[in-house]
Amino acid sequence: AAIRWSGARRRTALHTIALGALLILATKVGEIWLDITAWYCPQVLDPYVELADRALGNPSWIVGHALDLAGPIPTGVVRWVYFELPVAAIVVAIWQLRNVTTGSWPRHHLVRTFLAIGLIGPIFY
C-alpha cells in the first residue's frame, strides 16, 4: 500500500511500517541481550539493587524460590507472560495509531517513549 500511495498518506504508511519494524527489532534485541546476560553473569552487580533487595526482605529470592518449588508449569507461565510484554506494548502502539490514516502522525510522546524504551532499554539490562 505504501508503494501505491503518495504524499502525506505514503509518509504516514512508511512511518507506521518503520515503527512496527523497530518495535519488533527492539523486542528481539531485548530478549537476546537478556538471555546472554542471564547466562553469562547471573549475579547482581549493582550494590544498590542488592541492598534494596535485602532491605525489602529478599523478595526476588522468595519469588524465585517459590517458582522453583511450584514446578515447571507456573515457571513457564511467568516466562510466557514476561516474553509477551512487548506484544502488549505493540497493542498499545496500534491503539494509539488507529486513526492515523484519517489524521496526521501523532505528535504526543507516548509512541516515541515506547520506541525509546524498546530500543535503549536492553542496553541497560
C-alpha positions in Angstrom: 0.0 0.0 0.0 2.9 2.4 0.8 4.2 2.0 -2.8 0.8 2.9 -4.4 0.2 5.9 -2.2 1.8 9.3 -2.5 2.2 12.4 -0.4 1.2 12.5 3.3 -0.6 9.2 3.1 2.6 7.4 1.9 4.7 9.2 4.6 2.2 8.0 7.3 2.3 4.5 6.0 6.1 4.4 5.9 6.2 5.8 9.5 3.9 3.1 10.6 5.9 0.4 8.9 9.2 1.7 10.3 7.7 1.9 13.9 6.4 -1.7 13.6 9.8 -2.9 12.4 11.7 -1.0 15.1 9.4 -2.5 17.8 9.9 -6.0 16.5 13.7 -5.4 16.3 13.8 -3.9 19.8 11.8 -6.9 21.2 14.2 -9.4 19.7 17.4 -7.5 20.8 16.0 -7.2 24.3 15.2 -10.9 24.5 18.6 -11.9 23.2 20.5 -9.5 25.4 18.6 -10.6 28.5 19.4 -14.2 27.8 23.1 -13.5 27.2 23.4 -11.5 30.4 21.4 -14.1 32.4 23.6 -17.0 31.2 26.9 -15.1 31.4 26.5 -13.2 34.7 23.6 -14.4 36.8 24.6 -12.4 39.9 23.6 -8.9 40.8 26.3 -6.4 40.0 24.6 -3.3 41.3 25.2 -3.0 45.1 22.3 -0.6 45.5 19.9 -3.0 43.9 21.2 -5.8 46.1 21.0 -3.6 49.2 17.4 -2.6 48.4 16.5 -6.2 47.8 17.9 -7.2 51.2 16.2 -4.3 52.9 12.8 -5.4 51.5 13.3 -9.0 52.7 14.8 -10.5 49.6 11.6 -10.6 47.5 13.5 -11.7 44.4 14.9 -14.7 46.2 11.5 -15.5 47.7 9.7 -15.4 44.3 12.4 -17.4 42.6 12.3 -20.0 45.3 8.5 -20.2 45.2 8.6 -20.6 41.5 11.2 -23.4 41.8 9.0 -25.2 44.4 5.9 -24.7 42.3 7.3 -26.6 39.4 7.6 -26.1 35.6 4.1 -25.0 34.8 4.0 -21.8 36.9 7.6 -21.0 35.8 6.5 -21.5 32.2 3.5 -19.2 32.7 5.7 -16.5 34.2 8.2 -16.8 31.4 5.4 -16.7 28.8 3.9 -13.5 30.3 7.3 -11.9 30.5 8.1 -12.6 26.9 4.7 -11.4 25.8 5.0 -8.0 27.4 6.4 -6.4 24.2 3.3 -7.6 22.4 1.3 -5.6 24.9 3.4 -2.5 24.0 2.7 -3.2 20.3 -1.0 -3.4 21.0 -0.9 0.0 22.9 1.0 1.5 19.9 -1.6 0.1 17.5 -4.4 1.5 19.6 -2.7 4.9 19.6 -2.2 4.8 15.8 -5.7 3.6 15.0 -6.8 6.9 13.4 -3.5 7.8 11.7 -5.0 7.3 8.2 -7.6 9.9 8.9 -5.3 12.4 10.6 -1.7 13.1 11.0 1.1 11.2 12.7 0.7 11.5 16.4 2.7 14.4 18.0 2.4 13.1 21.6 5.4 11.4 23.2 3.9 8.1 24.2 4.7 6.3 20.9 8.2 7.7 21.0 8.6 6.7 24.6 7.6 3.1 23.8 10.1 3.1 21.0 12.9 4.6 23.0 12.4 2.2 25.9 12.3 -0.7 23.5 15.5 0.3 21.7 17.6 1.8 24.5 16.3 -0.3 27.4 18.1 -3.6 26.6 21.5 -1.7 26.7 21.0 -1.2 30.5 20.0 -4.7 31.4 
